[in-house]
Amino acid sequence: MGGVVVAGCAVHDGSGGLSAAALARTVARDALRDAGLDAGRLTAAFIGTADSGGAEGPTAVGARVGLRSLDTGRETSRDAFGHPLAEHAAASGTEALHMACHAIRLEADDAVLCVGVDTAATRPWPDPAVVHRRALQARRVLGRLSASPNDLACVVVKNHRHGAERGLAQTISAEQVLASEALDWPLTRSMLAGTGAGAAAIVLTSSAAASRGAARPTVLASTVAAGDGDAVSSAAARAYREAGLGPEDTDCAEVHDVTAAVELDAYDRLGWVTGGPVAELVTSGFTALGGVLPVNPSGGLLSLGERPASAAIAQVASLALQLRGDGRRVQVPGARTALAYSCGRTGRAAGELVTITLLAR
């Protein structure tokens, strides 16, 4: 199998009221420019759109339109790349990212564009059924980890501080988190990610096709598992084994934090706890910028909003920038290895789809 290089990346915060087509076109062009590649070099594209159901929805159509406007130098009635685009519902960014990585690894393609697009949600938030499901999960996490709502508040405070460093969120205190609207115990409104909009793109190439220039991060492992919390442990164990690394080798991470409890649970599932209460990792500053293992330096979903289609791709883009030393105000000094953990509901019996991606420079 061939090596996978993150040749280029781009993230858009969704501001400006851009359409799905404009968002897809913008991040795709920026990622290609970052990679130093022409669109004509691409051999495939994978799109995450988060449209519900099996039919192609409006976001998927818009993303297609946006990518078709790229100048590939080709005439084709299928799409801009001469390959069918892969669109997914629900856990779309997670699936698109994993499929793109393995298209390169299996040498089916040597230059792939992976794009995720989330437009502003029109549905009411928070959905009571979703809140209840996530509250039940949070209760199980608190019981299993002997944690408290105050520990969840510390996760929210950390991620908002990181988002504020990037100018994309406002800081919040633990007292404010606990005092925000009670939704379903133990969750308050601030402990649950709101809806978000945005887009992200990465260009993956084979090692042989990588442009000659500045070194780019490589994908050491990309694993997928379906199911409940045990799926995270399973996918992580396989990723560590595939990469030849251990949990202790992680320098920074972006993890799924649709609720503060999900992030806290991840600390244990990903093998970062070597003794003592799990919550100490956040209350001690271990997982904050300036700590031993900064988690969600981007701000995560808790400060940026839930983006089912683009979040997983944005995670990898953000970590690639970290490994390149381009993290700016949230740069983790000396970062050499990074982990991305994303998760999304599939709408199938398996429930949730988990992806673990390990990167290195």
Secondary structure as a PSIPRED ss2 file (coil, helix, strand):
# PSIPRED VFORMAT (PSIPRED V4.0)

   1 M C   1.000  0.000  0.000
   2 G C   1.000  0.000  0.000
   3 G C   1.000  0.000  0.000
   4 V E   0.000  0.000  1.000
   5 V E   0.000  0.000  1.000
   6 V E   0.000  0.000  1.000
   7 A E   0.000  0.000  1.000
   8 G E   0.000  0.000  1.000
   9 C E   0.000  0.000  1.000
  10 A E   0.000  0.000  1.000
  11 V E   0.000  0.000  1.000
  12 H E   0.000  0.000  1.000
  13 D C   1.000  0.000  0.000
  14 G C   1.000  0.000  0.000
  15 S C   1.000  0.000  0.000
  16 G C   1.000  0.000  0.000
  17 G C   1.000  0.000  0.000
  18 L C   1.000  0.000  0.000
  19 S C   1.000  0.000  0.000
  20 A H   0.000  1.000  0.000
  21 A H   0.000  1.000  0.000
  22 A H   0.000  1.000  0.000
  23 L H   0.000  1.000  0.000
  24 A H   0.000  1.000  0.000
  25 R H   0.000  1.000  0.000
  26 T H   0.000  1.000  0.000
  27 V H   0.000  1.000  0.000
  28 A H   0.000  1.000  0.000
  29 R H   0.000  1.000  0.000
  30 D H   0.000  1.000  0.000
  31 A H   0.000  1.000  0.000
  32 L H   0.000  1.000  0.000
  33 R H   0.000  1.000  0.000
  34 D H   0.000  1.000  0.000
  35 A H   0.000  1.000  0.000
  36 G C   1.000  0.000  0.000
  37 L C   1.000  0.000  0.000
  38 D C   1.000  0.000  0.000
  39 A H   0.000  1.000  0.000
  40 G H   0.000  1.000  0.000
  41 R H   0.000  1.000  0.000
  42 L C   1.000  0.000  0.000
  43 T C   1.000  0.000  0.000
  44 A E   0.000  0.000  1.000
  45 A E   0.000  0.000  1.000
  46 F E   0.000  0.000  1.000
  47 I E   0.000  0.000  1.000
  48 G E   0.000  0.000  1.000
  49 T C   1.000  0.000  0.000
  50 A C   1.000  0.000  0.000
  51 D C   1.000  0.000  0.000
  52 S C   1.000  0.000  0.000
  53 G C   1.000  0.000  0.000
  54 G C   1.000  0.000  0.000
  55 A C   1.000  0.000  0.000
  56 E C   1.000  0.000  0.000
  57 G C   1.000  0.000  0.000
  58 P H   0.000  1.000  0.000
  59 T H   0.000  1.000  0.000
  60 A H   0.000  1.000  0.000
  61 V H   0.000  1.000  0.000
  62 G H   0.000  1.000  0.000
  63 A H   0.000  1.000  0.000
  64 R H   0.000  1.000  0.000
  65 V H   0.000  1.000  0.000
  66 G H   0.000  1.000  0.000
  67 L H   0.000  1.000  0.000
  68 R H   0.000  1.000  0.000
  69 S C   1.000  0.000  0.000
  70 L C   1.000  0.000  0.000
  71 D C   1.000  0.000  0.000
  72 T C   1.000  0.000  0.000
  73 G C   1.000  0.000  0.000
  74 R C   1.000  0.000  0.000
  75 E C   1.000  0.000  0.000
  76 T C   1.000  0.000  0.000
  77 S C   1.000  0.000  0.000
  78 R C   1.000  0.000  0.000
  79 D C   1.000  0.000  0.000
  80 A C   1.000  0.000  0.000
  81 F C   1.000  0.000  0.000
  82 G C   1.000  0.000  0.000
  83 H C   1.000  0.000  0.000
  84 P C   1.000  0.000  0.000
  85 L C   1.000  0.000  0.000
  86 A E   0.000  0.000  1.000
  87 E E   0.000  0.000  1.000
  88 H E   0.000  0.000  1.000
  89 A C   1.000  0.000  0.000
  90 A C   1.000  0.000  0.000
  91 A C   1.000  0.000  0.000
  92 S H   0.000  1.000  0.000
  93 G H   0.000  1.000  0.000
  94 T H   0.000  1.000  0.000
  95 E H   0.000  1.000  0.000
  96 A H   0.000  1.000  0.000
  97 L H   0.000  1.000  0.000
  98 H H   0.000  1.000  0.000
  99 M H   0.000  1.000  0.000
 100 A H   0.000  1.000  0.000
 101 C H   0.000  1.000  0.000
 102 H H   0.000  1.000  0.000
 103 A H   0.000  1.000  0.000
 104 I H   0.000  1.000  0.000
 105 R H   0.000  1.000  0.000
 106 L C   1.000  0.000  0.000
 107 E C   1.000  0.000  0.000
 108 A C   1.000  0.000  0.000
 109 D C   1.000  0.000  0.000
 110 D C   1.000  0.000  0.000
 111 A E   0.000  0.000  1.000
 112 V E   0.000  0.000  1.000
 113 L E   0.000  0.000  1.000
 114 C E   0.000  0.000  1.000
 115 V E   0.000  0.000  1.000
 116 G E   0.000  0.000  1.000
 117 V E   0.000  0.000  1.000
 118 D E   0.000  0.000  1.000
 119 T C   1.000  0.000  0.000
 120 A C   1.000  0.000  0.000
 121 A C   1.000  0.000  0.000
 122 T C   1.000  0.000  0.000
 123 R C   1.000  0.000  0.000
 124 P C   1.000  0.000  0.000
 125 W C   1.000  0.000  0.000
 126 P C   1.000  0.000  0.000
 127 D C   1.000  0.000  0.000
 128 P H   0.000  1.000  0.000
 129 A H   0.000  1.000  0.000
 130 V H   0.000  1.000  0.000
 131 V H   0.000  1.000  0.000
 132 H H   0.000  1.000  0.000
 133 R H   0.000  1.000  0.000
 134 R H   0.000  1.000  0.000
 135 A H   0.000  1.000  0.000
 136 L H   0.000  1.000  0.000
 137 Q H   0.000  1.000  0.000
 138 A H   0.000  1.000  0.000
 139 R H   0.000  1.000  0.000
 140 R H   0.000  1.000  0.000
 141 V H   0.000  1.000  0.000
 142 L H   0.000  1.000  0.000
 143 G H   0.000  1.000  0.000
 144 R H   0.000  1.000  0.000
 145 L H   0.000  1.000  0.000
 146 S C   1.000  0.000  0.000
 147 A C   1.000  0.000  0.000
 148 S C   1.000  0.000  0.000
 149 P H   0.000  1.000  0.000
 150 N H   0.000  1.000  0.000
 151 D H   0.000  1.000  0.000
 152 L H   0.000  1.000  0.000
 153 A H   0.000  1.000  0.000
 154 C H   0.000  1.000  0.000
 155 V H   0.000  1.000  0.000
 156 V H   0.000  1.000  0.000
 157 V H   0.000  1.000  0.000
 158 K H   0.000  1.000  0.000
 159 N H   0.000  1.000  0.000
 160 H H   0.000  1.000  0.000
 161 R H   0.000  1.000  0.000
 162 H H   0.000  1.000  0.000
 163 G H   0.000  1.000  0.000
 164 A H   0.000  1.000  0.000
 165 E H   0.000  1.000  0.000
 166 R C   1.000  0.000  0.000
 167 G C   1.000  0.000  0.000
 168 L C   1.000  0.000  0.000
 169 A C   1.000  0.000  0.000
 170 Q C   1.000  0.000  0.000
 171 T C   1.000  0.000  0.000
 172 I C   1.000  0.000  0.000
 173 S C   1.000  0.000  0.000
 174 A H   0.000  1.000  0.000
 175 E H   0.000  1.000  0.000
 176 Q H   0.000  1.000  0.000
 177 V H   0.000  1.000  0.000
 178 L H   0.000  1.000  0.000
 179 A H   0.000  1.000  0.000
 180 S C   1.000  0.000  0.000
 181 E C   1.000  0.000  0.000
 182 A E   0.000  0.000  1.000
 183 L E   0.000  0.000  1.000
 184 D E   0.000  0.000  1.000
 185 W C   1.000  0.000  0.000
 186 P C   1.000  0.000  0.000
 187 L E   0.000  0.000  1.000
 188 T E   0.000  0.000  1.000
 189 R H   0.000  1.000  0.000
 190 S H   0.000  1.000  0.000
 191 M H   0.000  1.000  0.000
 192 L E   0.000  0.000  1.000
 193 A C   1.000  0.000  0.000
 194 G C   1.000  0.000  0.000
 195 T E   0.000  0.000  1.000
 196 G C   1.000  0.000  0.000
 197 A C   1.000  0.000  0.000
 198 G E   0.000  0.000  1.000
 199 A E   0.000  0.000  1.000
 200 A E   0.000  0.000  1.000
 201 A E   0.000  0.000  1.000
 202 I E   0.000  0.000  1.000
 203 V E   0.000  0.000  1.000
 204 L E   0.000  0.000  1.000
 205 T E   0.000  0.000  1.000
 206 S E   0.000  0.000  1.000
 207 S C   1.000  0.000  0.000
 208 A C   1.000  0.000  0.000
 209 A C   1.000  0.000  0.000
 210 A C   1.000  0.000  0.000
 211 S C   1.000  0.000  0.000
 212 R C   1.000  0.000  0.000
 213 G C   1.000  0.000  0.000
 214 A C   1.000  0.000  0.000
 215 A C   1.000  0.000  0.000
 216 R C   1.000  0.000  0.000
 217 P C   1.000  0.000  0.000
 218 T E   0.000  0.000  1.000
 219 V E   0.000  0.000  1.000
 220 L E   0.000  0.000  1.000
 221 A E   0.000  0.000  1.000
 222 S E   0.000  0.000  1.000
 223 T E   0.000  0.000  1.000
 224 V E   0.000  0.000  1.000
 225 A E   0.000  0.000  1.000
 226 A E   0.000  0.000  1.000
 227 G C   1.000  0.000  0.000
 228 D C   1.000  0.000  0.000
 229 G H   0.000  1.000  0.000
 230 D H   0.000  1.000  0.000
 231 A H   0.000  1.000  0.000
 232 V H   0.000  1.000  0.000
 233 S H   0.000  1.000  0.000
 234 S H   0.000  1.000  0.000
 235 A H   0.000  1.000  0.000
 236 A H   0.000  1.000  0.000
 237 A H   0.000  1.000  0.000
 238 R H   0.000  1.000  0.000
 239 A H   0.000  1.000  0.000
 240 Y H   0.000  1.000  0.000
 241 R H   0.000  1.000  0.000
 242 E H   0.000  1.000  0.000
 243 A H   0.000  1.000  0.000
 244 G C   1.000  0.000  0.000
 245 L C   1.000  0.000  0.000
 246 G C   1.000  0.000  0.000
 247 P H   0.000  1.000  0.000
 248 E H   0.000  1.000  0.000
 249 D H   0.000  1.000  0.000
 250 T C   1.000  0.000  0.000
 251 D C   1.000  0.000  0.000
 252 C E   0.000  0.000  1.000
 253 A E   0.000  0.000  1.000
 254 E E   0.000  0.000  1.000
 255 V E   0.000  0.000  1.000
 256 H C   1.000  0.000  0.000
 257 D C   1.000  0.000  0.000
 258 V C   1.000  0.000  0.000
 259 T E   0.000  0.000  1.000
 260 A H   0.000  1.000  0.000
 261 A H   0.000  1.000  0.000
 262 V H   0.000  1.000  0.000
 263 E H   0.000  1.000  0.000
 264 L H   0.000  1.000  0.000
 265 D H   0.000  1.000  0.000
 266 A H   0.000  1.000  0.000
 267 Y H   0.000  1.000  0.000
 268 D H   0.000  1.000  0.000
 269 R H   0.000  1.000  0.000
 270 L C   1.000  0.000  0.000
 271 G C   1.000  0.000  0.000
 272 W C   1.000  0.000  0.000
 273 V C   1.000  0.000  0.000
 274 T C   1.000  0.000  0.000
 275 G C   1.000  0.000  0.000
 276 G C   1.000  0.000  0.000
 277 P C   1.000  0.000  0.000
 278 V C   1.000  0.000  0.000
 279 A C   1.000  0.000  0.000
 280 E H   0.000  1.000  0.000
 281 L H   0.000  1.000  0.000
 282 V H   0.000  1.000  0.000
 283 T H   0.000  1.000  0.000
 284 S C   1.000  0.000  0.000
 285 G C   1.000  0.000  0.000
 286 F C   1.000  0.000  0.000
 287 T C   1.000  0.000  0.000
 288 A C   1.000  0.000  0.000
 289 L C   1.000  0.000  0.000
 290 G C   1.000  0.000  0.000
 291 G C   1.000  0.000  0.000
 292 V C   1.000  0.000  0.000
 293 L C   1.000  0.000  0.000
 294 P C   1.000  0.000  0.000
 295 V E   0.000  0.000  1.000
 296 N C   1.000  0.000  0.000
 297 P C   1.000  0.000  0.000
 298 S C   1.000  0.000  0.000
 299 G C   1.000  0.000  0.000
 300 G H   0.000  1.000  0.000
 301 L H   0.000  1.000  0.000
 302 L H   0.000  1.000  0.000
 303 S H   0.000  1.000  0.000
 304 L H   0.000  1.000  0.000
 305 G C   1.000  0.000  0.000
 306 E E   0.000  0.000  1.000
 307 R C   1.000  0.000  0.000
 308 P C   1.000  0.000  0.000
 309 A C   1.000  0.000  0.000
 310 S C   1.000  0.000  0.000
 311 A H   0.000  1.000  0.000
 312 A H   0.000  1.000  0.000
 313 I H   0.000  1.000  0.000
 314 A H   0.000  1.000  0.000
 315 Q H   0.000  1.000  0.000
 316 V H   0.000  1.000  0.000
 317 A H   0.000  1.000  0.000
 318 S H   0.000  1.000  0.000
 319 L H   0.000  1.000  0.000
 320 A H   0.000  1.000  0.000
 321 L H   0.000  1.000  0.000
 322 Q H   0.000  1.000  0.000
 323 L H   0.000  1.000  0.000
 324 R H   0.000  1.000  0.000
 325 G C   1.000  0.000  0.000
 326 D C   1.000  0.000  0.000
 327 G C   1.000  0.000  0.000
 328 R H   0.000  1.000  0.000
 329 R H   0.000  1.000  0.000
 330 V H   0.000  1.000  0.000
 331 Q C   1.000  0.000  0.000
 332 V C   1.000  0.000  0.000
 333 P C   1.000  0.000  0.000
 334 G C   1.000  0.000  0.000
 335 A C   1.000  0.000  0.000
 336 R C   1.000  0.000  0.000
 337 T E   0.000  0.000  1.000
 338 A E   0.000  0.000  1.000
 339 L E   0.000  0.000  1.000
 340 A E   0.000  0.000  1.000
 341 Y E   0.000  0.000  1.000
 342 S E   0.000  0.000  1.000
 343 C E   0.000  0.000  1.000
 344 G E   0.000  0.000  1.000
 345 R E   0.000  0.000  1.000
 346 T C   1.000  0.000  0.000
 347 G C   1.000  0.000  0.000
 348 R C   1.000  0.000  0.000
 349 A C   1.000  0.000  0.000
 350 A C   1.000  0.000  0.000
 351 G C   1.000  0.000  0.000
 352 E E   0.000  0.000  1.000
 353 L E   0.000  0.000  1.000
 354 V E   0.000  0.000  1.000
 355 T E   0.000  0.000  1.000
 356 I E   0.000  0.000  1.000
 357 T E   0.000  0.000  1.000
 358 L E   0.000  0.000  1.000
 359 L E   0.000  0.000  1.000
 360 A E   0.000  0.000  1.000
 361 R C   1.000  0.000  0.000
